[in-house]
Amino acid sequence: MALRVHQFPVLSDNYAFLVRDEATGRTAAVDTPDATAILGELERLGWGLDLILNTHWHPDHAGGNAEVKAATGCEIVGPPEVIRIAPLDRVVADGDVVELGETRFAVIGCGGHTLEHVTYHDAADRVAFVGDTLFALGCGRVVEGDAAQMWASLQRLTKAIPDDTALYCAHEYTAANARFALTVDDAPALRARADAVFAARERGEPTVPSLMGLEKATNPFLRAPALAPRIGKAGAPDHEAFGAVRAAKDVFKG
């Protein structure tokens, strides 16, 4: 594997990611949820920083841009919406490619949580950084877009990213997502996965990354069309079934 991923928890439930191209030593931070923690980890590892790869503009993803850039001189790459709160050196959108040494990240547009959200996919190393679009057993709230846009984005990701790809989402939400998933889906595979998630969290272990194939098999947001009869949306368009699952999660208290 040419790309090394260093993951560590920050804030209340975020993960920060430092990714290093092993052939060249070039390093990127995927989002900047906590500038102090990121800079401290870079110092501990003895790494410089060449790039910030922002997935979207929210403060727990781009809020540390200015401080990290001031300390490291790195280039900041992200969708145009990032300019709303932070500096941005290079604008990217669906179809673009970002190089980190010998590593190539394909940029996949996946708006819905925010309108210009992007994913960074390293096909050679089977790694994708999906921000707040797709979570382990979940998906992001539809904050700026609508259900049709978010459903289309999720379908774009499942088609572009192979099943054996590790998905690095930005939050440790999986146990809560599992509790909700069990209210809308009774598939044995989901029950088994939920039990494994609960056990991992009891041991203090992360549930990120997950695999795209596992998400396609057990994530209720990706399985929404199959769940349509169970949630009262039999015969509805797929994006409406997805919207019903998302609306149910938005008010779930478990």
Backbone as numpy.savetxt, mean C-alpha at the origin, in Angstrom:
# Nx Ny Nz CAx CAy CAz Cx Cy Cz
17.85 -11.69 -4.93 17.01 -10.50 -4.93 17.88 -9.26 -4.93
17.70 -8.36 -5.91 18.53 -7.17 -6.05 18.06 -6.02 -5.18
16.81 -6.06 -4.71 16.27 -4.98 -3.90 16.12 -5.46 -2.47
16.72 -4.73 -1.55 16.56 -5.01 -0.12 15.50 -4.07 0.45
14.54 -4.63 1.15 13.47 -3.83 1.76 13.65 -3.86 3.27
13.80 -2.69 3.85 13.91 -2.56 5.30 12.64 -1.87 5.80
11.86 -2.60 6.58 10.55 -2.15 7.06 10.61 -1.93 8.56
10.01 -0.83 9.03 9.97 -0.60 10.47 8.72 0.21 10.83
8.16 -0.03 12.03 6.94 0.66 12.43 7.22 2.10 12.87
6.28 2.99 12.53 6.37 4.39 12.95 4.95 4.87 13.27
4.87 6.03 13.94 3.59 6.60 14.33 2.78 5.54 15.08
1.46 5.58 14.98 0.64 4.62 15.74 0.47 3.30 15.02
0.40 3.32 13.68 0.16 2.07 12.96 0.75 2.07 11.55
1.59 3.05 11.22 2.23 3.09 9.89 3.44 2.17 9.85
3.82 1.80 8.64 5.14 1.25 8.38 5.91 2.22 7.51
7.20 2.35 7.77 8.12 3.06 6.89 8.96 2.03 6.16
9.35 2.37 4.93 10.13 1.44 4.11 11.34 2.16 3.53
12.52 1.60 3.77 13.72 2.01 3.08 14.11 0.88 2.14
14.29 1.19 0.88 14.58 0.17 -0.13 15.92 0.48 -0.78
16.74 -0.54 -0.88 18.14 -0.34 -1.33 18.45 -1.27 -2.49
18.87 -0.67 -3.60 19.33 -1.45 -4.74 20.71 -2.00 -4.41
20.79 -3.32 -4.24 22.02 -3.92 -3.73 23.18 -3.80 -4.71
22.89 -3.69 -5.99 23.97 -3.61 -6.97 24.70 -2.27 -6.91
23.98 -1.21 -6.55 24.57 0.13 -6.60 24.58 0.85 -5.26
23.82 0.37 -4.29 23.71 1.04 -3.00 22.76 2.21 -3.00
22.13 2.50 -4.12 21.17 3.61 -4.15 19.93 3.23 -3.33
19.43 4.20 -2.60 18.40 3.92 -1.59 17.25 4.91 -1.73
16.05 4.41 -1.47 14.85 5.25 -1.49 14.04 5.01 -0.24
13.31 6.03 0.17 12.27 5.89 1.19 10.94 5.90 0.47
10.11 4.90 0.75 8.76 4.91 0.21 7.88 5.64 1.21
7.51 6.88 0.86 6.76 7.78 1.72 7.61 8.23 2.92
7.12 9.27 3.60 7.86 9.84 4.73 6.92 10.07 5.90
6.39 9.01 6.50 5.44 9.19 7.59 6.03 9.83 8.84
7.33 9.65 9.07 7.97 10.16 10.28 9.42 10.47 9.93
9.70 11.76 9.67 11.05 12.14 9.21 12.11 11.78 10.23
11.85 12.03 11.51 12.85 11.75 12.54 13.21 10.27 12.57
12.20 9.41 12.51 12.45 7.97 12.53 13.20 7.52 11.29
12.84 8.06 10.14 13.50 7.67 8.89 14.96 8.09 8.91
15.23 9.32 9.31 16.61 9.79 9.36 17.43 9.01 10.38
16.80 8.67 11.50 17.50 7.88 12.50 17.83 6.49 11.99
16.92 5.90 11.25 17.17 4.55 10.72 18.24 4.58 9.65
18.24 5.61 8.81 19.30 5.75 7.81 20.67 5.84 8.48
20.73 6.63 9.56 22.01 6.76 10.27 22.42 5.44 10.90
21.47 4.73 11.49 21.80 3.45 12.13 22.32 2.45 11.11
21.73 2.45 9.91 22.12 1.51 8.87 23.37 1.96 8.12
23.71 3.24 8.24 24.85 3.76 7.49 24.54 3.98 6.02
23.28 4.27 5.72 22.85 4.47 4.34 22.64 5.94 4.05
22.94 6.36 2.83 22.48 7.64 2.32 21.08 7.48 1.77
20.53 8.55 1.24 19.19 8.50 0.64 19.20 9.25 -0.67
18.74 8.58 -1.73 18.74 9.18 -3.07 17.36 9.65 -3.50
16.33 8.91 -3.11 14.97 9.21 -3.56 13.97 9.09 -2.42
12.91 9.86 -2.51 11.65 9.59 -1.80 10.63 9.23 -2.87
9.94 8.13 -2.69 8.88 7.71 -3.59 7.55 7.88 -2.86
6.84 8.94 -3.15 5.54 9.18 -2.51 4.43 8.45 -3.26
3.55 7.80 -2.49 2.38 7.16 -3.09 1.20 8.12 -3.20
1.06 9.04 -2.24 -0.03 10.03 -2.28 0.28 11.15 -1.30
-0.62 12.11 -1.21 -0.30 13.36 -0.53 -0.57 13.40 0.96
-1.25 12.45 1.53 -1.66 12.54 2.92 -0.46 12.76 3.85
-0.65 13.51 4.94 0.47 13.88 5.81 1.25 12.70 6.38
0.58 11.56 6.61 1.32 10.40 7.13 2.03 9.65 6.01
2.10 10.26 4.83 2.86 9.67 3.71 3.84 10.67 3.10
3.49 11.94 3.10 4.36 12.95 2.49 4.75 14.05 3.46
4.29 13.97 4.68 4.53 15.05 5.63 5.97 15.25 6.02
6.80 14.22 5.87 8.22 14.34 6.22 9.12 14.70 5.06
8.54 14.97 3.89 9.35 15.22 2.69 10.39 16.32 2.89
9.95 17.48 3.35 10.85 18.64 3.43 12.01 18.38 4.38
11.71 17.79 5.54 12.78 17.55 6.52 13.76 16.51 6.03
13.26 15.44 5.41 14.15 14.39 4.91 15.00 14.93 3.76
14.40 15.71 2.87 15.17 16.27 1.76 16.24 17.23 2.27
15.90 18.05 3.26 16.87 19.00 3.79 18.07 18.29 4.41
17.83 17.14 5.01 18.91 16.40 5.68 19.74 15.56 4.72
19.16 15.14 3.60 19.84 14.18 2.74 20.12 14.68 1.33
19.41 15.71 0.88 19.56 16.18 -0.49 18.91 15.28 -1.52
18.03 14.38 -1.10 17.42 13.41 -2.01 16.45 14.09 -2.99
16.11 13.37 -4.05 15.09 13.80 -5.00 13.74 13.24 -4.55
12.69 14.06 -4.65 11.36 13.61 -4.25 10.53 13.34 -5.50
9.99 12.13 -5.59 9.21 11.66 -6.73 7.81 11.32 -6.24
6.79 11.70 -7.00 5.44 11.35 -6.59 4.40 11.92 -7.54
3.13 11.60 -7.30 2.06 12.15 -8.12 1.90 13.64 -7.85
1.30 14.38 -8.79 1.23 15.84 -8.64 0.51 16.32 -7.40
-0.40 15.52 -6.85 -1.15 15.94 -5.67 -0.25 16.18 -4.45
0.94 15.59 -4.44 1.85 15.75 -3.30 2.19 17.23 -3.07
2.17 18.02 -4.12 2.53 19.43 -4.02 1.57 20.17 -3.07
0.42 19.58 -2.80 -0.52 20.22 -1.88 0.08 20.44 -0.51
1.01 19.58 -0.08 1.55 19.73 1.28 3.07 19.66 1.35
3.75 19.31 0.27 5.18 19.03 0.38 5.88 19.32 -0.94
7.20 19.53 -0.89 7.95 19.74 -2.13 7.97 18.48 -2.98
8.11 18.67 -4.28 8.13 17.55 -5.22 9.06 17.92 -6.37
10.03 17.05 -6.65 11.01 17.32 -7.71 10.62 16.70 -9.04
10.00 15.55 -9.00 9.62 14.85 -10.24 8.20 14.33 -10.11
7.37 14.68 -11.08 5.98 14.23 -11.09 5.89 12.94 -11.89
5.18 11.95 -11.33 4.96 10.69 -12.05 3.48 10.34 -12.05
3.11 9.50 -13.01 1.73 9.04 -13.15 1.76 7.66 -13.79
0.59 7.08 -13.96 0.45 5.74 -14.51 1.26 5.58 -15.80
2.04 4.51 -15.86 2.82 4.22 -17.05 4.26 4.69 -16.99
4.59 5.55 -16.03 5.97 6.01 -15.89 6.85 4.93 -15.25
8.15 5.12 -15.33 9.12 4.22 -14.71 10.09 5.07 -13.89
10.38 4.62 -12.68 11.37 5.26 -11.82 12.51 4.28 -11.60
13.74 4.73 -11.84 14.90 3.87 -11.67 15.61 4.21 -10.36
15.97 3.16 -9.65 16.78 3.25 -8.44 17.97 2.34 -8.65
19.07 2.88 -9.15 20.17 2.02 -9.56 19.71 1.09 -10.67
19.86 -0.20 -10.45 19.44 -1.19 -11.44 17.99 -1.63 -11.26
17.34 -1.13 -10.24 15.94 -1.48 -9.96 15.01 -0.54 -10.72
14.00 -1.12 -11.35 13.02 -0.33 -12.10 11.64 -0.49 -11.46
11.07 0.63 -11.07 9.72 0.64 -10.53 8.75 1.14 -11.60
7.80 0.30 -11.96 6.71 0.75 -12.81 5.69 1.48 -11.95
5.24 2.62 -12.40 4.24 3.41 -11.68 2.86 3.00 -12.18
2.01 2.61 -11.25 0.64 2.20 -11.58 -0.33 3.18 -10.93
-1.12 3.86 -11.72 -2.12 4.76 -11.17 -3.22 3.97 -10.48
-3.57 4.39 -9.27 -4.59 3.65 -8.51 -5.39 4.63 -7.65
-5.98 5.62 -8.31 -6.75 6.63 -7.60 -8.02 6.06 -6.99
-8.50 6.77 -5.98 -9.71 6.37 -5.26 -9.62 6.80 -3.82
-8.59 6.33 -3.14 -8.32 6.82 -1.78 -8.00 8.31 -1.87
-7.05 8.66 -2.73 -6.88 10.02 -3.23 -6.91 9.92 -4.75
-7.13 11.05 -5.41 -7.40 10.98 -6.85 -6.19 10.55 -7.67
-4.97 10.87 -7.19 -3.78 10.60 -8.00 -2.82 9.61 -7.34
-3.33 8.83 -6.42 -2.53 7.81 -5.73 -1.83 6.91 -6.75
-0.59 6.50 -6.43 0.14 5.58 -7.30 0.74 4.44 -6.48
1.00 3.35 -7.17 1.74 2.19 -6.65 3.07 2.11 -7.38
4.11 1.63 -6.69 5.42 1.40 -7.30 5.68 -0.11 -7.35
5.82 -0.65 -8.55 5.93 -2.10 -8.74 7.28 -2.46 -9.34
8.05 -3.23 -8.60 9.33 -3.77 -9.05 9.09 -5.22 -9.48
8.84 -5.41 -10.77 8.47 -6.73 -11.27 9.61 -7.73 -11.14
10.84 -7.30 -11.33 11.97 -8.23 -11.29 12.13 -8.86 -9.91
11.88 -8.10 -8.87 12.03 -8.60 -7.51 10.71 -9.01 -6.87
9.63 -8.90 -7.63 8.29 -9.30 -7.18 7.91 -8.56 -5.88
7.98 -7.24 -5.97 7.70 -6.36 -4.84 6.83 -5.20 -5.34
5.82 -4.82 -4.56 5.01 -3.65 -4.90 4.69 -2.87 -3.63
4.78 -1.56 -3.72 4.44 -0.67 -2.61 3.12 0.01 -2.96
2.08 -0.39 -2.25 0.71 -0.04 -2.64 0.10 1.07 -1.80
0.87 1.64 -0.87 0.37 2.77 -0.10 -0.90 2.44 0.66
-1.93 3.26 0.43 -3.22 3.08 1.11 -4.31 2.61 0.16
-3.94 2.07 -1.00 -4.97 1.57 -1.92 -5.41 0.17 -1.53
-4.46 -0.73 -1.37 -4.76 -2.13 -1.05 -4.05 -2.49 0.24
-4.82 -2.94 1.23 -4.26 -3.40 2.49 -4.35 -4.92 2.59
-3.61 -5.50 3.49 -3.79 -6.91 3.81 -5.21 -7.09 4.34
-6.01 -7.86 3.63 -7.42 -8.10 3.94 -8.27 -6.83 3.93
-7.81 -5.80 3.25 -8.59 -4.57 3.23 -8.26 -3.71 2.03
-8.79 -2.49 2.06 -8.44 -1.47 1.08 -8.62 -0.12 1.75
-8.09 0.92 1.14 -8.21 2.24 1.72 -9.63 2.79 1.64
-9.94 3.69 2.54 -11.21 4.40 2.44 -11.25 5.18 1.12
-12.42 5.29 0.56 -12.59 6.08 -0.66 -12.81 7.52 -0.24
-11.72 8.26 -0.12 -11.76 9.61 0.45 -12.08 10.65 -0.61
-11.40 10.58 -1.75 -11.56 11.61 -2.78 -12.27 11.10 -4.03
-12.11 9.83 -4.34 -12.73 9.28 -5.53 -14.11 8.72 -5.23
-14.52 7.74 -6.00 -15.78 7.05 -5.75 -15.56 5.55 -5.90
-16.62 4.79 -5.62 -16.48 3.32 -5.62 -16.05 2.80 -6.99
-16.57 3.39 -8.06 -16.21 2.90 -9.40 -14.73 3.12 -9.67
-14.20 4.28 -9.29 -12.77 4.54 -9.50 -11.91 3.61 -8.67
-12.29 3.43 -7.40 -11.48 2.57 -6.53 -11.53 1.12 -7.01
-12.69 0.65 -7.42 -12.80 -0.72 -7.93 -11.93 -0.89 -9.18
-11.97 0.09 -10.08 -11.15 0.02 -11.28 -9.66 -0.01 -10.93
-9.27 0.76 -9.91 -7.87 0.77 -9.49 -7.45 -0.58 -8.92
-8.31 -1.16 -8.09 -7.99 -2.47 -7.53 -7.87 -3.52 -8.63
-8.75 -3.45 -9.62 -8.66 -4.39 -10.73 -7.39 -4.17 -11.54
-6.98 -2.91 -11.69 -5.74 -2.62 -12.40 -4.56 -3.26 -11.67
-4.55 -3.16 -10.36 -3.46 -3.75 -9.59 -3.45 -5.27 -9.70
-4.62 -5.90 -9.59 -4.65 -7.36 -9.63 -4.25 -7.91 -10.99
-4.47 -7.13 -12.04 -4.08 -7.56 -13.38 -2.60 -7.30 -13.66
-2.06 -6.22 -13.10 -0.68 -5.84 -13.41 0.34 -6.56 -12.53
-0.09 -6.97 -11.34 0.85 -7.50 -10.35 0.63 -9.00 -10.17
1.64 -9.83 -10.43 1.49 -11.29 -10.33 1.20 -11.75 -8.90
0.63 -12.96 -8.81 0.20 -13.50 -7.52 1.34 -13.68 -6.52
2.56 -13.92 -7.01 3.67 -14.18 -6.09 4.41 -12.91 -5.68
3.81 -11.76 -5.92 4.42 -10.48 -5.58 4.11 -10.11 -4.13
5.13 -9.66 -3.40 4.95 -9.18 -2.03 4.38 -7.77 -2.07
3.27 -7.58 -1.36 2.59 -6.29 -1.31 2.91 -5.60 0.01
3.56 -4.47 -0.08 3.89 -3.68 1.11 2.88 -2.54 1.23
1.90 -2.73 2.09 0.95 -1.66 2.36 1.46 -0.84 3.53
0.85 0.32 3.76 1.46 1.31 4.64 1.01 1.26 6.09
0.07 0.38 6.43 -0.46 0.36 7.79 -0.65 -1.07 8.29
-0.58 -1.23 9.60 -0.86 -2.50 10.26 -2.33 -2.51 10.69
-3.18 -2.76 9.71 -4.63 -2.79 9.94 -5.20 -4.20 9.87
-4.36 -5.20 9.70 -4.84 -6.50 9.24 -5.77 -7.19 10.22
-5.52 -7.11 11.52 -6.40 -7.78 12.47 -7.80 -7.18 12.43
-7.88 -5.85 12.41 -9.19 -5.21 12.31 -9.86 -5.55 10.98
-9.08 -5.57 9.91 -9.65 -5.95 8.62 -10.17 -7.38 8.64
-9.45 -8.28 9.31 -9.88 -9.67 9.40 -11.19 -9.80 10.17
-11.33 -9.05 11.25 -12.57 -9.11 12.01 -13.76 -8.66 11.16
-13.55 -7.62 10.36 -14.62 -7.20 9.46 -14.87 -8.24 8.38
-13.82 -8.75 7.77 -13.96 -9.70 6.67 -14.83 -10.89 7.07
-14.68 -11.34 8.29 -15.45 -12.50 8.76 -16.94 -12.21 8.87
-17.33 -10.93 8.86 -18.75 -10.59 8.91 -19.42 -10.64 7.55
-18.61 -10.62 6.48 -19.19 -10.61 5.13 -18.82 -11.83 4.31
-17.92 -12.67 4.82 -17.44 -13.81 4.04 -17.16 -14.97 4.99
-17.67 -16.15 4.65 -17.46 -17.32 5.50 -16.58 -18.37 4.84
-15.77 -17.96 3.85 -14.92 -18.92 3.15 -13.90 -19.53 4.11
-13.68 -20.85 4.04 -12.69 -21.49 4.91 -11.30 -20.87 4.80
-10.90 -20.46 3.60 -9.58 -19.86 3.43 -9.46 -18.57 4.23
-10.54 -17.80 4.28 -10.51 -16.57 5.07 -10.42 -16.89 6.55
-11.18 -17.85 7.02 -11.14 -18.21 8.43 -9.73 -18.63 8.84
-9.10 -19.44 8.00 -7.74 -19.89 8.31 -6.77 -18.72 8.33
-6.92 -17.82 7.37 -6.02 -16.66 7.34 -6.25 -15.75 8.55
-7.51 -15.53 8.90 -7.80 -14.68 10.05 -7.19 -15.26 11.31
-7.29 -16.55 11.50 -6.69 -17.18 12.68 -5.18 -16.96 12.71
-4.55 -17.07 11.54 -3.10 -16.86 11.47 -2.74 -15.41 11.76
-3.56 -14.49 11.28 -3.32 -13.06 11.53 -3.44 -12.76 13.02
-4.51 -13.25 13.65 -4.70 -12.98 15.08 -3.53 -13.54 15.90
-3.07 -14.72 15.52 -1.96 -15.34 16.25 -0.67 -14.53 16.05
-0.44 -14.07 14.83 0.76 -13.28 14.56 0.76 -11.99 15.36
-0.37 -11.33 15.42 -0.43 -10.07 16.16 -0.29 -10.30 17.66
-0.81 -11.42 18.16 -0.61 -11.75 19.57 0.88 -11.91 19.90
1.64 -12.39 18.92 3.08 -12.56 19.10 3.85 -11.27 18.81
3.15 -10.22 18.42 3.79 -8.96 18.09 4.46 -8.94 16.73
4.06 -9.84 15.85 4.67 -9.94 14.52 3.89 -9.11 13.50
4.57 -8.54 12.51 3.87 -7.80 11.46 3.13 -8.74 10.52
2.08 -8.24 9.91 1.35 -9.00 8.89 1.61 -8.45 7.50
2.51 -7.51 7.40 2.92 -6.91 6.14 4.37 -7.31 5.90
4.73 -7.75 4.68 3.91 -7.77 3.47 3.00 -8.99 3.39
2.05 -8.89 2.47 1.26 -10.06 2.10 1.55 -10.37 0.63
0.84 -11.33 0.07 1.03 -11.70 -1.33 -0.23 -11.38 -2.13
-0.05 -10.97 -3.36 -1.20 -10.66 -4.19 -2.14 -11.86 -4.33
-1.59 -13.05 -4.52 -2.45 -14.22 -4.65 -3.28 -14.46 -3.41
-2.71 -14.24 -2.25 -3.44 -14.40 -1.00 -4.54 -13.36 -0.87
-4.26 -12.14 -1.29 -5.29 -11.10 -1.25 -6.43 -11.44 -2.20
-6.12 -11.90 -3.39 -7.18 -12.25 -4.34 -8.06 -13.37 -3.82
-7.48 -14.28 -3.03 -8.23 -15.42 -2.51 -9.05 -15.10 -1.28
-8.65 -14.09 -0.48 -9.28 -13.91 0.83 -9.73 -12.48 1.14
-9.30 -11.50 0.39 -9.64 -10.10 0.70 -11.07 -9.80 0.25
-11.97 -9.43 1.16 -13.38 -9.25 0.77 -13.60 -8.12 -0.21
-12.69 -7.15 -0.26 -12.84 -6.05 -1.21 -12.53 -6.51 -2.63
-11.56 -7.40 -2.78 -11.28 -7.98 -4.10 -12.31 -9.04 -4.47
-12.92 -9.67 -3.47 -13.92 -10.73 -3.70 -15.35 -10.19 -3.72
-15.52 -8.88 -3.75 -16.85 -8.30 -3.62 -17.88 -8.88 -4.61
-17.56 -9.06 -5.89 -18.58 -9.63 -6.79 -19.06 -11.02 -6.35
-18.14 -11.85 -5.85 -18.54 -13.18 -5.38 -19.38 -13.11 -4.12
-19.23 -12.03 -3.37 -19.98 -11.87 -2.12 -21.30 -11.15 -2.33
-21.58 -10.71 -3.56 -22.75 -9.88 -3.82 -24.06 -10.46 -3.28
-24.35 -11.75 -3.51 -25.62 -12.28 -2.97 -25.68 -12.22 -1.44
-24.55 -12.44 -0.80 -24.51 -12.45 0.66 -24.75 -11.05 1.24
-24.34 -10.02 0.51 -24.47 -8.65 1.02 -25.65 -7.91 0.40
-26.55 -8.64 -0.23 -27.76 -8.02 -0.78 -27.55 -7.28 -2.07
-26.52 -7.65 -2.85 -26.24 -6.98 -4.11 -26.20 -7.95 -5.28
-26.98 -9.03 -5.20 -27.02 -10.01 -6.30 -27.41 -9.31 -7.60
-26.64 -9.56 -8.65 -26.93 -8.98 -9.95 -26.46 -7.56 -10.14
-25.93 -6.93 -9.11 -25.46 -5.55 -9.21 -24.12 -5.51 -9.94
-23.80 -4.38 -10.57 -22.46 -4.24 -11.16 -21.37 -4.46 -10.10
-20.23 -4.91 -10.56 -19.15 -5.25 -9.61 -18.78 -4.06 -8.72
-18.72 -2.87 -9.29 -18.29 -1.73 -8.48 -19.33 -1.38 -7.41
-20.59 -1.71 -7.66 -21.61 -1.48 -6.63 -21.48 -2.49 -5.50
-21.17 -3.74 -5.84 -20.92 -4.72 -4.79 -19.71 -4.30 -3.95
-18.66 -3.84 -4.62 -17.51 -3.33 -3.89 -17.90 -2.15 -3.00
-18.67 -1.24 -3.54 -19.09 -0.08 -2.77 -19.87 -0.46 -1.53
-20.69 -1.52 -1.63 -21.45 -1.96 -0.46 -20.53 -2.53 0.61
-19.50 -3.28 0.20 -18.54 -3.81 1.16 -17.77 -2.66 1.82
-17.35 -1.70 1.00 -16.62 -0.56 1.54 -17.47 0.25 2.53
-18.75 0.45 2.20 -19.63 1.21 3.07 -19.84 0.48 4.39
-19.93 -0.85 4.33 -20.08 -1.62 5.56 -18.85 -1.52 6.44
-17.68 -1.55 5.82 -16.44 -1.41 6.59 -16.33 -0.02 7.23
-16.82 0.99 6.54 -16.70 2.36 7.04 -17.42 2.55 8.37
-18.46 1.74 8.62 -19.24 1.89 9.88 -19.01 0.73 10.83
-18.09 -0.18 10.46 -17.83 -1.35 11.30 -17.12 -0.95 12.59
-17.54 -1.48 13.70 -16.98 -1.10 15.00 -16.22 -2.23 15.69
-16.05 -3.37 15.02 -15.42 -4.50 15.67 -13.92 -4.39 15.82
